[in-house]
Amino acid sequence: RKKLPSQDDSLEDLIVPSPLESPDRASPGERKDSPERAGSSASQNSTVINDRLQELVRLFKERTEKVKEKLIDPDVTSDDDDDTPVASPSKKTSQEPPPAEEKATDAAKAEVEEHYCEMLCCKFKRRPWLDRVKNYRFPSSIDPLTNLMYVLWLFFVVLAWNWNCWLIPVRCTFRYQTPENLHSWLIVDYLCDLIYFLDIIVFQVRLQFVQGGDIITDKKAMRQNYLKSRRFKMDVICLLPLDFFYFQVGVNSLLRLPRCLKYMAFFEFNNRLEAILSKAYVYRVIRTTAYLLFSLHINSCLYYWASSYQGLRSTSWVYDGEGNSYIRCYYWAVKTLITIGGLPDPQTLFEIVFQLLNYFTGVFAFSVMIGQMRDVVGAATAGQTYYRSCMDSTVKYMNFYKIPKSVQNRVKTWYEYTWHSQGMLDESELMAQLPDKMRLDIAVDVNYEIVSKVALFQGCDRQMIFDMLKRLRSVVYLPNDYVCKKGEIGREMYIIQAGQVQVLGGPDGKTVLVTLKAGSVFGEISLLSVGGGNRRTANVVAHGFTNLFILDKKDLNEILVHYPESQKLLRRKAKKMLKKNNKPKEGKGTSKDVLIIPPKVGTPRLFQAALAAAGKTGGKGKLAHLRWKLKELKAMQDMQDMQEVQLSLREIWNKWKSGPRRIEETFAERHHNPVPNSSSTPIPPKSPVHCRSPNASCKSDDPAGEDIISKSPDNSVLIRMSPIPQSNEQVLSVEVPDKEENK
């Protein structure tokens, strides 16, 4: 890479002779050679100097062009400067450090070699992830709203909480905890306690919080905020060391009941997980189902405890002790809470009270679960319900006004495709709920990559483009829909988001000129109305289902009011683009002046030659007869034209004595035009106007060689008709002399 020469570089530093031509390396014997050798070396040096000077000129030209481009487009960033060539090294900088690429390669090799460790006579490879684990540093502060690592940690905390909530009642009532498997239960219990303890001393004291609108990340402030919170008190109660009572009362799981007070971590995990899931309603349905199963689980444990209190097999209502105890009790709890019926009647007062409480709790719990499930499913299908209601209302409207079936089918197709492709009918309804900054962020992520490729907007103010992105609206076109038609007034610019459009033209207007794909832009010149370019020049049809972004001309004008420099740049670019588009049309020889009356089509040259040959030979035949007929028709036409001219002149002559107004009436009568108002009649020019009459084949009745002259009463207008010698033409002239000449 070469660097552009600066003003501090001298000519000697810029001109680098080759090693073969360096005079310092010549031996004493070579310096005493013949003058021919000296002359050849001088010529070679001059050639090198000329080449180097030409290269300098080229580099200066490139720099000048880049400066010129920056002056034209001042918003161009300096990123293009990275592509400038680097100057070749001079003699002073011949010893340079190795390039950066070699350093990077050496560093990579060193890193690879570090993955190997020698032990005795063998060489083992170490895994890179071990190094990453060793070099990992735990963050000093954690954002609870966006940190995925914190959500993962909450998942393990919730697992430990569920272990205590589900299995503590089972271990208290059922006989699943035995001295043989006691150590397994205790290992899992203390593992859950360790997770609780790590959550307190590692994660909760590092959680960021908002105070007065500011995000607090100070370690001491975060620790004090957690210690003052209600959650810290609940976490401390959860870890009360009641397990020491095991030495007195034995291993009883009821002493671990305070571990279930870690419920705040469970609800926080639900909120964080729903925020990152794309389909959160699925998790809500699963969670609601888990609530129902947990209530049945607790009821089954209570039923087994009541049966044990009454005595197994003591009555027909209690558990008889056959089969799997948990499954049988769970089946009884399902029938009781859901009020299916078919249960044995309670016998004792305790059984009656227990059954009544079960029925009341079951009705309440089941109704709450059904209502919550309805809300979850309704929220999950709210969009689908809205889509169906809109479609039904539109179909009802079209049937009421008896819209044709073809139009109805296209409307239904639009509804179905728009819903399946976007998941909504109108994106603006969703974006309207967000603040302006959020709408801008979403619009930049969705549309900026497409809009930045438009040549018309390159170099404009970045903030102007951001404002323009918020005005874009998405529209879906069905196959064979006309996006715009030829001759229409252009008020929108179109950006293809998905699909294709075809530009039609040709004599029939159905020839496909070009096919535009996703990312293409058309109609951008119409936004600025430069050079009459606000009319569409071709038909644009959607090839298939096409999603387009539309920018309205009104919205662009409202934006450009605040960006005058960008407005000037856009108009300049639009003029260049319009001029570039019109160049091929002018090159084909099309005339800019449109002829109102097209010229008369001339007689073919071959036919004229044949007629001339027939006239010279004087022969008889079809050509001679046709030639005689053409002469006769021409003579009759000339006579008719001359008669009309003479008639016009006589009318003008007869009505002249009545004043100039009669002449205007004569011309108006002959051309079937009304006489213009005298107030709006233009003043005739002072200079005389000469009008030559049409060609005539016959002479007038006036004596040849004499001029016919007539004057107005006030001598302001002079009319003269004079014949032309040796021709069948006459000249009619109207002269208006100046006032000074009359004086």
N, C-alpha and C positions, 0 to 999 in steps of 0.2 A: 504493500500500500504506500502511496505517495502523499506527501503533505504539501499543501499550497505554500509557495514561497512567501515569506514575510518581508517587511521593509528592512529588517535588521540583517538579512542574509546578504552577503556580498556575492559578487559574480564568481569569485574564485572558489567560494564554498559550494556554489550551486553547480559549477562545472567540475565533474569528477572524471579525470582521465583514467583509462583502463590500465591495468598493471603492466601490460606489454608495452604501453607507450609512456610509462613514467620515466622521466629522465634521471631520477634518483637511483634507479636500479641498473642503469647502464654501466658497463665496465669501462675502465680507462681505454682499453683497446677499441671498444666500439665507438667512443667519442671521437676518435681520430680517423674515422672512416672517410670515405669520399664525400664530396658535397651532394652527390645524388641521394645518398642515404639520408642526409640531413634534410634535403628538399622533400623527400617522400614522407618523412616523419612529420614535417611541418604541415604538409597537405592533410595528413591523417588527423593531426590535431585540429586543424581548421574544420574538417568535416565533423568531428565530435562536437566542437563548439557550436556549429550551425545546428546540428541535431538537438543539442541541449537548449539552444535558444528557441527553436521551433516548439519544443516541448513546453518551455516556459510560456510562450505565447498561447498555446492551447490551454494550459492551466489557468492563465489569467482570463481567457474567454469563458471558460466554464464558471469561474467565480463570478464574472460579470453577469452571466445569465442567471445564476442563482440569486444574486442580489436583485436583479430585475424582477424575478418571480416573487421575491419577498415584498418588493414595493407594490406589485400588483395585488398580491394576496397577503396582507399584513398579518393575518391570523395563522399563517403557516408556522408550525412549531419548529424548534431547532433539532428535531430528531433526524432530519435529512442531513444534518451536518456530519453525522457519523459515517456517511458514505464517501466523504471527501478523501481524495488520495493523500497519502503520506509521502513526504519528500524522501528521496533516496539519500542514504547516509553520505556525509562528506568525509574528508580525510581526518578531521578532528574527532569524529564520532565513529570511527571504524570499529573500535572495540566496544560492543554493546552487550548488555546482559542477554541471556537466552530469552526467547519469546515466551509469552504467557502460556501458550498452548503446551510448550515443553514442560513448564513448571507444573501445569495441571496434570500432565501425564505422569510426571515423576511423583507428584503427590498421590495420585490414584494408585500407582504401583506401591508406594510406601504403605498406603492404607491396606492394600491387598496383602502385602507381606506381613502386616501386623496381625492379620487373622491367623497366622501360623505361629505355633510355639514349639520350641525344641525341648524335648525331654529325653535325657540319656542319648541314645543314638537314633531316635525316631523324631519325626516332625509331624505334629498334629495340627489340624485346622480348627480354629475357634469360630463359633457362629457370630455373625455381626450383631444379632439381636441382643446377645449378652452385653456387648459394649453399650448398646443403646439403653439397656436397662440400668447399667451401672452409671451412665452419664445423665440419667433422667433426674430432673429436679421437680419436686412437687410444687405446684403453683402456690404463691403466697396468698392469693385471693381467688375465689370461685364465684362465677356468675351463676346463680341458681336457675336463671331463666333460659340460658342458651348453652350451658356446658353439658355436653352429652356424657362426659365421664361422671358427673354428679348424678345424672339420671340412672346410669348403670349401677352406681353404688346404692341408690335408693332401691333398686330392684333387689339387691341382696338383703338390705334391711327389711324389706317387705316379706321376703321369703322367711327370714327369722321370725318376724312377727306372726306370720301365718302358721308356722310350726307351733308356736305357743298357743295361739287361739284355737286351733283345730285339735291338737293332741293333748292339751292339759285336761279338758273335760273327758276325753276317752280314757286317759290313764287314771282319772279319779273314779270313774264308774265301772268301766269294764276291766276285766282281769287280764289285760294284755301286758302289763309290766310285772315281770317275774324276777326273782333273784338271779336267774341264769342270764337274762338279757339286760340287767340293770346298768351294767357299764356302758352298753351301746346308747341307751337313753341319756345317760349323764354326759357322754362325749358330745352328742349333738346339742344338748342343753347349754353346755359351757361354750361351745362354738358360737351359738346364737348370742350368748352374753358378750363374747369377744367382739362380735359385729356391732352390738349396741355401744360398747365402750369405745371402739374406733370411730364410730359416728360422732361421738361427743367430742373427743380430744383432737380429731384430725379434720373432719369435714365441717361440722357446725360452727366451729370458731373461725373458719375461713370464708364464710358466706358473706358476700357483699350485700349491702342494704342501701336504701334511699332515704336521705334525710334532708328535708328542705329543697327537694329537687336535685340534689347532688348525690352521685354514687360514691359511697364511702368505701375505700379499699385499705384503710389503715389497719394494721394488725391489732393494735390495742383497742381501737374503736369497734372493730368487728367482734372481738372477744367480749368486750363489755356489753355490746348489744345482745349477744347470745345469752350471757349470764343474767341479764335483766328480763329476758323473755319468759313467757309461760312454758314454752317448749322445754327449756332447760330444767324447770321444776318437774315436769312430767318425765323427762329422761332420767333424772336422779331417782325418782320414785320407782321407775322401772327396774333399776339396778340395785334396789335394796338387798343386802346380803342375807335374805331369809333362809338361805340354804344351810346356814349353820345350825338351824333347828333340826336338821336331819339327824344330828347326833343324839337328839333327845326323843323325837317322835318317829324317827325313821324317814325313809325317802317317800315323801308325800308330795305329789305334783301340785296340790293346792297352794303350797308355799311359793310356787312360781306364778301364781295368778297375776301379780302386779306387772309381769312382763307384757301383758296384753294392753297396757296403757300407752304403748308406742303407736297409737292409732294416727297421730298427726303425720308421721312419715308415710303412712299408707295413703292418706288423702293428698298429700303433696306429690307423691309418685303418680297418682291418677291425673292430676292437673298437668304435670310435666309431660307425661306420656301422650295425653290427648293433644297436646300442643305440637308434637312432632310427628304424629301419625297422619297419613293422608286420608284414611277412612277411620276416624275416631269412633264412629257409631258402632263399629264391630266390637271394639273393646268395651263400649258401654253395655252392649247386649250381654257380653260374656261376664262383665262385672255384676250386672243385675241378676243373671242366672246364678252366679256364685253366692250372692246374698240369699237367694231362696234355698240353695243347697245347704248353706251354713245354718240357717234357721231350722231346717229339717234335721241337720246333724245334732244341734243342741237339744232338740225335742226328743230325738232317739236316746240320747244320753240320759235325759231326765226320766224317760219312761223306764229305762233299765234300772236307774237308781230307785224309782218308786216301786218297781217289781221286787228289787232286793230288800227294800224297806218292809214291804208287805210279806215277802217270802215267796220264792219261786214255787210255782205250782200250787200256791195256797188257794187261789180262786181262778175262775175262768177268765178274768180280766187281765191278770198279770201275765208276764212272760213265763212260758212253761219250761224253758231251759233246753229245748231241742234245737238242733241245727246251729248255724252261725248266729251268735247272739246279736252282733252288730247289724247284720243284714235283716234279721227278723224285727228288731226294734226300729230300724229305719223304715221298714215297710209299714209298721204301725203308725209312725210319725207322719208319713206321707198321707195315709188315709185319714188321719185326724186333722191335720192342718188344712188340707184341701177339701175337707168335709165330704169325702166320698161316701162314707157310711159302711154298714156291714160289720161293725165292730161289736164285740161282746159287751153286754151291759155291766157297768160297775156295780159292785156289791156293797162295799163299805163306804162310810162317809168320806174317808180319805180318797178313795177311788173316784167318788162322785165329784168332789171338789177339784181334784186334779183333772178330771175329764172336762169339767166346765171351763176351767182356766185354759185348757188346751183348745177348746172350741172357740172361745172368745179371741184368744191370741191368734189362732189359725185364720179366722175370718178377717181380723185386722191386718195381719201380715200378708195374707194372700191378696187382699184388695190393694194394699200398698204396692206389692210387687207387680200386679197387673197394670195399675195406673202408671208406674214408672216404666214398665216395658212398653206401654202404649206411647208414652212421651218419647222414649228413645227411638222406637220405630218410626214415629211420626216425624221426628227431627231428621232421621236418616232419609226419609222419602219425601221431604218437603219440596225439594226441587222437582222431583218427578210429578208430584201432585200439582204444582204450579204449572208445569208444562202441559199436563192433561187438561187442566181447566182452561188454559188459554186456547188450546187446540179445539176443545169442544165449543167454546164461545165463538171462535172464528168460523167453524163449520156451520154452527147454527145461524150466524149472520149471513153466510153465503147462501144457505138454503132458503132463508127468508126472502132475499132479493133475487133468487133464481139465477145465480151465477153459473155460467157454463161449466160442465164437468171437467173439461180440460184445464180451466183455470183453477178449479178446486183441487185437482190432483197436483198441480204445480205448487199450490200453497201448502198442501199437506206434505209434499216432498221437502219443501224448504224447512218446515217445522221439524221434521224428523232428522234431516241432515244437520241442521244447526244445533239441535239438542245433543246428538251423538258426537259431533265433532268438538263442541265447545263446553258441553255440560250445562249450558245456560242459553237463554234466548237473547239477552241484552247484557253485555259486559258493563255498560255505563251504569246500570243500577247497582252493581256490586262496587264499582269504583267510587260512586257518589258517597258512600258511607265512610270512605277513608279520608284522612286529611290530605291537604295538597302535597305535602312532602312525601307521603307514602305513595300517592298516585304517581308522582314523578319517579320514584325509585322503581316501581313496578314497570312503568312505561319505558324507562331506560333499559332495564333488563330484557324486555320483550321486543322492543322496536328499534333501539338505537343502532344495532348492528345492520339492520336493513336500511334505515334512513341515512346512515353515514356513507353508504355506497352511492347515493344519488350525486351525480356530478354537479348538479345545480347548487347543492348546499355545501359542497366542500369548500373550506376556507371561511365559512361564516362563523359568527360568534357561537360558541358552544352553548351558552345560556339560551340563545335564540332557538337552537335546535331542541334543547330540553323543553322549552315552552311549547314548541310545535308538537313534540311527542305527546303531550297531554291532550292535544286537540284531535289526534287521530281517532277514527272510529272504524270498527270492523264491520264489514258487510259480506254476506254470503250470496253468490250468484249461482244459479242453476245452469246446467248445460244448455247452450244455444241462447242464453240471455244476452241482450245487447248491453254492454257496459256504457258505451257512448256511440253516437251516430254521427255521420259526416254532416257538417254544416251546423251542428249544435253549438251553442255558446258554452265554452269551457269554463266551468266554475269549480272544478275539483281536480286534484292530482291523485293518481292511483298507485299504490305499491302492492305488488303481488306477494301475499303471505304464503299461500299454498295453492297449488293448481296451475293451470295454464290459460292464457288468452290468445286469440288469433286476431291479427290485423288484416281486414279484408279490403280489397280494392279491385282494380280492373274495370273494364267496360260494364260488366254486369254487376259489379259490386260484390261478387262472391268468391273472387280469387284470393287465396291465402297468401298474403305478402310476407308475413313473418309470424313466428310463434314465440311468445314471451313466456318465460318460466318463472318459478319462484325467485324472488329477489329483484326482479325487473321493475322498472318505473316508467310510466307513460303519463302524458298530460301535464308535465311539470311546467312547460313554457306558457300554457294557458293561464296559469295563476297570475302572471305578471302583465298579461295583455300587451306584449311588446310587438310592434310592427303588425298589428292585426292578427296576431297568433292566438287570439282567444276563441277562434272557431275551430272545431274539430275537422281534421283533414281526411279522416278515414273512419270506417266502422270497426269497432272492437267488440268481439264476441267471446264469451266464456266457452272454452273448449270442453270442460267438464265442471264438476263442482269446484268453485274457485272462491277462496277467501281473500278479500282485498282490504287494505287499509286506505281510507279516504281522508284527504286533507282539504277542507273547504277554503275557497278563495277569501271569503270574509274573515275567517279565523286567521289566515296568514297576514292579511292586511292589518288586523288588530295587533298582531305580534310585531310586525315590522315598524310600527309607529315608534316603538321604544328602541329600535336598533337601526338608526339611519345609515350607518356605514355598511351594515349587512344588506340593507335595501339597495344601496348603490351597487354593491358587488353583485347582487342577484340580477339586477337589471342589465348590468354589463355582460354578465355571463349568458343571460337569456338572449341578448342581441347577437352575441357571437354564435350561439347554438342555432338561432334562427337563420343567420346569414350562412352558416355552414350547411344547413338543410336546404337552402334555396340555391346554392351554387350549382348543383347538378342540373336543376331545371333550366337555369339561364344558359348553361353551357350547351344544351341541346339546340339552341337557336330559337327558343320561344320568344316571341315579341312581347314587349311590355305594353305597347299601345294596342288596345282592342279596337278593331274596325267595326264600326256600327253597320255599314253596308259593305258586304264582302265584294271584292272586285269580280268583274265579269270573267267567266271562264273563257280562255282563249281557244281559238280553233286549233286543232292538232296540226303540227307542221307537215306531217305526211299527207294529210287531206288537202292542205293548202298547195303543196307541191303538185298533187294530182290535178287539182283544178287549174293551176297555172299551165301545166303541160297540155291539158285539154284545150285551153284558150289559145295557145300558140299554134298547135297543130290545126285548129279549126275543124277538127273532126266532129262527127256526129256520134252520139251515143248517150249513155246515161249520165256520164260525168259532164258532158257539154250541156245537156238539158238541165242538170242540177245547177251548174254554174250560171246559166241564164236566169233560172228561178231566183237564186240568191241575189243577183244584181237587181232584179225587179223588186224583191222585198226590201232591199236597202234603199232604193229610190223612193218607194212608197213611204217608208219610215222617215226619210229625210224631208219629204214634202209635208208630212203630217207635223213634224217638229217645227218646220218653218212657219206653217200656218198658225200654230199655237203661239209662236213668238210674235208674229205680226199682230195677231188678235190682242195679245197682251199689251203691245206697244200702242195700238190704237185706243184701247180702253184707258190707258194711262194718259194719252194725249188728249182724249175727249174730256176726261175728268180733271185735267190739270188746272183748267181755268177756275174750277170750284175751290181750289186750294190743296195744300198737301194732305189734308185729312182725307180727301176722296181717294188719294193714291193708297193710303193705308187700308181704307175700306175695300178697295179693289183687290189688293193682295190678300186680305182676310177672306174675301168671298171666294177667291180662286183656290185658296189652300184650306178652306173650311175651318178657319181659325177665328175665334172672336176677336173683336177689336180691343186692344188693351186700353186700360184707363189712361186718360190724358195725364193724370197726376203721376202715374208710374211710367210714362213714356220716357225713355232715355234721351238725353240731349245729343243731337248729331254731332260728330266730330267736326273740327274746323277744317281739317285737310280734306281735299276732294277724294271721293271714293269712286273708283272705276270698276265697272262690272262688265265683263264680256258676255255677250249673249251666246247661247248654244250654237253649235254648227248648223248651218242651213245649206241646202243644195240648190235653192232657187233664190233669185234676187227679189228684192221688194218691189212694189209698184212705184215707189218714188223714183224720180229721175236720177240716173247714175251720175256720180261725181258731185252731187249737190248735198250740202249739209242742211239738215232740218233743225232749226234752233227755236226754242221757246223759252220765254222768261216769265217769272212770276210778276204780279203787279208791283211788288216792292223791290224787284230786282235782287232778291236774296238768294234765289235758286235759278240755275241755268241748265236746261236740258238740251243735249245735242245728240243727233243721230247722224253719223257720217259713214259712208261706204268705204270699204278697203279696195283699192284698185287691184285688178287682175285676181279677184277672188269673189266668192259668193257670200262673204261675211259683211256684217255691219256692226258698228260699235255704238252702243248707247251709253252716254256719260252724263252724270249728274254732278254739276259743279256748284259749290257753295263759296263764293268769294268772301274774303275777309272784309271787315268794316273799313280798315284803312285803305284798301284798294278802291272801295266804293267812293270814299271821300276823295 
